[in-house]
Amino acid sequence: MKPTLVIMAAGMASRYGSLKQIQRFGPSGETIMDYSIYDAIKAGFSKVVFIIRKDFVEDFKEIFEAKLKGKIDIEYVFQDLQSFVEGYDIPQDRTKPWGTAHAVLCASEAVHEPFIVINADDFYGRDAFEKAYQFLSKEANDHTFGLIGYELIKTLSDNGSVSRGVCKVDQAGNLIEIAERTKIYAEGDRIVYEEGDTKVEVPADSKVSMNFWCFTPYVFSICKELFDTFLKNNLHQPKAEIYVVDVAARFITMPDNILKVVPTAAKWFGVTYKEDAPDVKNNINALISRGEYPERLW
């Protein structure tokens, strides 16, 4: 059974200010997701599942249905505030989605095989998809999950600070913990994050999470368990969210489980800020000039 690509695209893009998931960056109108899907197909993935809001579905169908027909199977699942909240009354001031762990849970009815989860607005690079396919095909099981680990220096924005999950791994390359650093940026020849009034240096080659996860369907039971607990404790916190990293942290505390950090040399780029958009276009054009992608993907 070939693995599946799951793309989280239900976010509201609050910092970016528009629906960046379907912004066109490639020379023939390609979105960042087009490049992820292209790389996934080349690596061997056979299905893509879009996690979206229901009101996005016609936009997504218009963009992807015709050009992907016959190349990869497509399914849509909807991340809705009502999903998996049976027995609770959602407060009126709750407008944000419940978070990325809830998004993954919403894919449970459509995914029955090993799969990867990625963000819609991140360009991950072909090496990452090839590494993920090999991991899912040869190593992944209900006690062994994976995370594609990027070098921190290859994931920064020139237009502001970013949030990164800095990984601590053991000698075998297995995850011990992820420390979420919310204001991390280059300062001269070093990389720092802010902790209160203090700046703390982070090694440039530190492995970080860019939300590129390798799972089996067993993960859905952990998502459900944690989301139920989250609702009990955070229902009336209008901005509280539960993240995939919380699921990973729970997974590695369970007996006999490991989460392998699979290193990639790929350079990440994405659109955290509107000002990042020209850099994304330039990076894509450079990859095309080097022959890594055709000018027209489909």
Order of alpha helices (4+ residues) and beta strands (2+ residues): beta-alpha-beta-alpha-beta-alpha-beta-beta-alpha-beta-beta-beta-beta-beta-beta-alpha-alpha-beta-beta-alpha
